[in-house]
Structure formats: C-alpha cells, structure tokens
C-alpha cells in the first residue's frame, strides 16, 4: 500500500512539475472572440490566436509523451529491481524480464509517436 501511494505521489508530482514548467500563452480577457469569426477574421490578431492554440496543443501533446516516457522508464527500473530480487525463481525472473521488455517497447513507441506527431505538426504549420 505504501509503494502504491509513493508511486501515485511521484506521478502526480511529475505531472504538476510538467504543467508548471510548460510555457502557456496567457490571455487576460478574450475580447476578440467574435472578431475572428466571419468575414473579418483574416488579420494578424486572429492569426496570432491560432498560433497560440497550436502552441498550446503542441505543449499538451509533448507533455503527454514525456509522461509516457517517464512511466515506461520507471517500469524498466521496477522490472530491474524485481529481476534482482527474484532470487533465481523462474516465475519471478520471467515476469521481471517481461516487465522490462514491455517497458522498452513502450519507450520505443512513445519516441516514435513523439517524432511522428511533431513532424506532422511542423508540416501543418508550413
């Protein structure tokens, strides 16, 4: 029970830190909400608002991928710990090896998805 609460506390701390350190655009009051809709919507102010939204979405997506990578890395460490503490038990070592293998696959998928999403977002901005 203590391990689970420590894990939850650690994950929540990482989420809080990632949102604190992720720069987000700040708008005090959106007085241009109606001005960017309709015929008068093609101007520099509306384009800047669209760029802010794209930056926000990129930051959210990147934060999610970083969290996925952190969880997978933590799982590699947990799998290694389980492997070391299995004392040669065949079931324990197999379970630990599977944990490490699936965590490494998760890291590979997260890195590939991170690259693909950022590639697509860069192409959409051009």
Buried (B, 14 or more C-beta within 10 A) or exposed (E): EEEEEEEEEEBEEBEEEBEEEEEEEEEEEEEBEEBBEEEEBEEEEBEEBEEBEEEBEBBEBBBBBBBBBBBBBBBBEBBBEBBEEBEEEEEBBEBBBEBBEBBBEBBEEBBEBBEEBBEEBEEEEE
